[in-house]
Structures are given as structure tokens and as C-alpha cells.
């Protein structure tokens, strides 16, 4: 299986980059923003990227289902029988896109038996790409350069770097930081970039005490795990996909160093 999956990385990277080009075409215009039923924003870029990705994936794997944020109405009675399928967020960080701060990504994951086995996270504004597959490792590519392997880091003794959501902070995050009992540098980012920062060893932990959906985390989870890290729920159980009717994730943690007692710090954050 692993050689078959590795061979998919290059074409999926190209699909993500093509979607990024469509996103940037819209980014350069005076685009319109509408609200979806859950009050989250939607733009022409979301749909353009969705169409590009679905078309590209259907060409390379015509028999595998695709679940995208923009086609999330597929009922669980149909989804629950899927063993292997693509899970896509065509534009992760639409709020950041609307703010024009550049912190948005294209996320494409391949799920097999509820686990992400391939993940691609592409940053349209910078051209940076993170990608990973089981058996292949995790990599970061910069425009015009060969991709380089990435890995998580052990927690420094004197200072922890914590990343939080730029659009979804909250009191639990603040309590988590206060409970770490060490000097803390808190940085804010949008989209799945936060998870990728853990994967490349720039950040120690990303605690998420807020709503996300499965397409928000799957691609980056593969990158994190293949870089030696973890993406878990607040009981330190690995996040799984398509295991229930709801597509909402529980609150979760992303970290590189399993020797830290993260469970204790989560408990301090939510105890009062």
C-alpha cells in the first residue's frame, strides 16, 4: 500500500497548487462574501478551489469517494461504508482570506480505515507546501527549492511556544497557557498552518478549545504524525475520521513531545 500512496503525492501536490492558483485569482479581485447556514463565510474562491480539486482527484482515482467542505451534505448512511476516501477543505481559513492576511491553506487528505494516510497542505500566498504519506515521511517545500524533511522538536526546558487561532482564541487557551508553569511565547495563526508549525518544529503545542470539522485537521494530522508528532483529543486519543454521524471534531491537541504531561495542563485549563 505505501508505494501506491507515495506515488499519489506528486499529483495531489499539483492539484493543491492548481486550486491555490484559482484561489489567488479571486484574491486579486473585489470578491463577494456570503454567509453559509452556520454563519461561516463563503467566497467564489472556496467553490473554484473545490471544483478544481474534485475534478483533479476524480481523474487520478475515479473510484474513490470525495468528501469536501463544499459537498458535506453526503449522508452518513452512505459515508459509513467508505473505507478509503478523499477528505478536502478547498479553502481552510476563509476568515483569513477575507481579512487578506495570507494565512489560509488548501487541505487534501486521503483517509483509510478512519486514519489519514496522505496529507497535503498548500499555502497559496507564499507557495509553501507541506506534504506527507505513511511510509514516506513529512516534507516542506518552498517555491523553486527541493522539498526538505521536517520533524517535530522536543520541548525546550526554558520556554514553550504555543500557537493559537487568530480568529478563535478564548479563555481556555489563556488558562492553558497560564497553567504551563514556564515562560511561554504565544503566537497566533490562521488555518491548518498552526498544525504545520508543530510538524516542522517551530512550535511546541497547539491546543484547540473550539469548533472545527474533520476536513480542517485531516491533511495536517498526517503531516504532524509523519513528522513524529501527535494530533489527539483532550484524552490524548488519536483523532479518527468518518467514525460518527457528525463531522465535527472534539477539542484537540497538537504536540511534538509526548514526554510532556499535556493531560495535566488540559485539566487545569478546563477545571474552573
VOGU-3710 file (C-alpha; in Angstrom, 3 decimals, decimal comma):
1> xxxxxxxxxx> 0,000/0,000/0,000  2,699/2,508/0,957  4,329/2,634/-2,510  0,914/3,202/-4,130  0,200/6,038/-1,681  3,637/7,638/-2,132  3,081/7,768/-5,889  -0,044/9,856/-5,296  1,869/12,642/-3,524  3,168/14,393/-6,630
11> xxxxxxxxxx> -0,173/14,530/-8,496  -2,039/15,584/-5,328  0,539/18,324/-4,691  -0,126/19,598/-8,226  -3,893/19,517/-7,654  -3,489/21,551/-4,449  -1,276/24,068/-6,258  -3,798/24,355/-9,111  -6,534/25,034/-6,551  -4,262/27,651/-4,994
21> xxxxxxxxxx> -3,953/29,400/-8,340  -7,737/29,579/-8,622  -7,899/30,984/-5,086  -5,340/33,673/-5,880  -7,265/34,724/-8,997  -10,230/35,525/-6,747  -7,975/37,014/-4,026  -6,861/39,664/-6,528  -10,427/40,833/-7,116  -13,074/42,686/-5,133
31> xxxxxxxxxx> -14,729/39,369/-4,250  -18,136/38,888/-2,647  -18,593/37,148/0,723  -21,787/35,286/1,614  -22,738/33,502/4,834  -23,434/29,785/4,999  -26,119/28,385/7,304  -23,602/28,019/10,144  -22,681/31,728/9,739  -19,232/30,888/8,355
41> xxxxxxxxxx> -18,119/32,862/5,287  -18,105/31,516/1,736  -16,465/33,088/-1,321  -16,070/32,328/-5,022  -12,581/31,100/-4,148  -13,959/28,279/-1,973  -16,066/26,984/-4,849  -13,396/27,469/-7,525  -10,889/25,502/-5,436  -13,493/22,829/-4,673
51> xxxxxxxxxx> -14,234/22,285/-8,360  -10,530/22,139/-9,248  -9,741/19,602/-6,532  -12,735/17,343/-7,179  -12,021/17,297/-10,905  -8,326/16,542/-10,330  -8,906/13,765/-7,800  -11,552/12,108/-9,957  -9,013/11,876/-12,773  -6,334/10,118/-10,706
61> xxxxxxxxxx> -8,599/7,940/-8,503  -12,012/7,727/-10,202  -13,345/5,036/-7,865  -12,617/6,762/-4,538  -15,299/8,977/-2,937  -14,588/12,618/-2,142  -15,911/14,484/0,894  -15,309/18,230/0,669  -16,437/21,013/2,952  -18,427/22,280/-0,018
71> xxxxxxxxxx> -20,150/18,890/-0,529  -20,654/17,947/3,111  -24,324/17,028/2,726  -23,470/13,408/1,854  -25,460/11,393/4,452  -23,677/9,197/6,984  -25,672/6,200/5,775  -23,635/6,495/2,574  -20,351/7,628/4,133  -20,160/4,947/6,822
81> xxxxxxxxxx> -19,388/2,299/4,222  -16,367/4,140/2,877  -13,045/2,511/3,717  -10,872/4,860/1,676  -11,866/8,355/0,565  -10,546/11,869/-0,006  -11,293/14,492/2,650  -10,878/18,054/1,409  -11,023/21,617/2,652  -10,663/23,643/-0,558
91> xxxxxxxxxx> -10,003/26,867/1,367  -9,165/26,462/5,041  -9,196/29,827/6,767  -11,827/31,670/4,742  -11,944/34,303/7,504  -8,216/34,905/6,978  -8,806/35,027/3,214  -11,467/37,695/3,732  -9,074/39,640/6,008  -6,387/39,267/3,294
101> xxxxxxxxxx> -3,694/38,259/5,778  -2,436/35,318/3,722  -2,964/32,704/6,441  -5,168/30,289/4,538  -4,494/26,890/3,014  -5,689/24,171/0,672  -6,069/20,866/2,563  -6,288/17,468/0,853  -6,179/14,221/2,857  -6,585/10,578/1,976
111> xxxxxxxxxx> -8,370/8,636/4,709  -8,074/4,876/5,026  -9,922/2,977/7,771  -10,576/6,250/9,664  -6,898/7,345/9,612  -5,195/9,978/7,420  -2,540/8,201/5,324  -1,692/11,078/2,961  -1,894/14,801/3,572  -1,135/17,911/1,542
121> xxxxxxxxxx> -1,367/21,463/2,935  -0,654/24,227/0,427  -0,322/27,942/1,221  -1,397/29,867/-1,912  0,027/33,271/-0,940  3,570/32,048/-0,233  3,713/28,911/-2,389  4,840/26,865/0,632  3,633/23,264/0,630  3,633/20,674/3,405
131> xxxxxxxxxx> 3,017/17,062/2,478  3,305/13,586/3,959  2,310/9,980/3,421  2,573/6,875/5,557  5,945/5,319/4,870  7,290/8,409/3,083  7,804/10,902/5,929  6,828/14,577/6,091  8,218/17,391/3,966  8,112/21,133/3,445
141> xxxxxxxxxx> 8,604/22,636/0,012  9,461/26,248/-0,802  8,986/27,749/-4,279  11,902/26,892/-6,558  13,561/24,604/-3,995  13,614/20,864/-3,433  11,375/19,747/-0,536  13,149/19,031/2,749  12,143/16,578/5,502  10,574/18,073/8,619
151> xxxxxxxxxx> 10,187/16,748/12,141  8,792/17,883/15,468  11,072/19,025/18,273  11,468/18,148/21,934  10,152/20,824/24,279  12,835/23,336/25,286  13,473/23,419/29,042  13,245/27,185/29,485  10,441/28,316/27,183  7,453/26,815/25,367
161> xxxxxxxxxx> 5,999/28,199/22,169  2,219/27,841/21,953  0,225/28,615/18,810  -3,410/29,647/18,953  -6,105/30,502/16,456  -6,089/34,028/15,106  -9,893/34,024/14,817  -10,837/31,637/17,653  -8,872/32,300/20,852  -10,844/32,186/24,073
171> xxxxxxxxxx> -10,464/31,814/27,822  -9,492/28,126/27,761  -6,451/28,905/25,655  -5,439/31,616/28,108  -5,884/29,249/31,067  -3,889/26,566/29,275  -1,007/28,999/28,744  -1,164/30,211/32,360  -1,030/26,620/33,631  2,164/25,685/31,784
181> xxxxxxxxxx> 4,337/26,945/34,666  7,118/28,172/32,412  7,946/31,080/30,162  5,571/30,943/27,196  5,664/32,580/23,805  2,128/32,699/22,383  1,779/33,160/18,631  -1,403/33,402/16,551  -2,024/31,974/13,110  -4,971/31,053/10,939
191> xxxxxxxxxx> -5,949/27,767/9,263  -4,049/24,464/9,368  -0,764/26,402/9,353  -0,834/26,088/13,151  -0,528/22,312/12,961  2,183/22,512/10,322  4,239/24,776/12,605  4,232/21,973/15,185  5,215/19,468/12,471  8,254/21,482/11,394
201> xxxxxxxxxx> 9,459/22,062/14,943  8,731/25,793/15,134  6,049/25,423/17,814  5,624/23,034/20,764  1,857/22,744/21,124  -1,416/23,860/19,597  -4,436/23,422/21,917  -7,789/23,845/20,191  -10,709/24,600/22,519  -13,219/25,441/19,836
211> xxxxxxxxxx> -15,261/24,075/16,937  -13,576/22,514/13,913  -14,629/19,970/11,324  -12,872/16,854/10,093  -11,675/18,500/6,863  -9,900/21,166/8,953  -7,497/18,684/10,552  -7,062/15,552/8,427  -4,353/16,672/5,990  -2,285/18,395/8,659
221> xxxxxxxxxx> -2,731/15,432/11,024  -0,952/13,229/8,505  1,869/15,784/8,211  2,171/16,054/12,002  2,157/12,300/12,574  4,665/11,534/9,830  6,888/14,269/11,318  6,837/12,370/14,632  4,081/14,299/16,378  0,549/13,784/17,619
231> xxxxxxxxxx> -2,918/15,153/16,976  -5,258/13,884/19,680  -8,449/14,653/21,537  -8,197/16,041/25,071  -7,822/12,490/26,457  -4,788/12,023/24,183  -6,628/9,632/21,866  -5,760/9,974/18,181  -8,416/11,785/16,129  -10,291/9,439/13,788
241> xxxxxxxxxx> -12,375/10,219/10,714  -15,800/9,214/9,436  -16,380/7,273/12,666  -19,654/9,008/13,551  -22,567/10,848/12,014  -21,304/14,308/12,953  -18,347/15,737/11,046  -17,403/17,979/13,978  -14,133/17,313/15,794  -13,786/17,245/19,565
251> xxxxxxxxxx> -11,451/19,782/21,157  -7,929/18,648/20,369  -4,195/18,989/20,984  -1,311/19,011/18,526  2,127/18,421/20,035  5,523/17,025/19,214  6,914/15,917/22,556  4,974/13,093/24,222  7,105/13,311/27,371  5,282/16,453/28,498
261> xxxxxxxxxx> 2,244/15,933/30,747  -0,219/17,623/28,374  -3,181/15,910/30,025  -2,482/17,774/33,259  -2,355/21,163/31,521  -5,615/20,474/29,701  -7,195/19,611/33,071  -6,015/22,900/34,567  -7,471/24,835/31,622  -10,957/23,340/31,822
271> xx> -11,273/22,742/35,570  -12,704/26,090/36,643
//
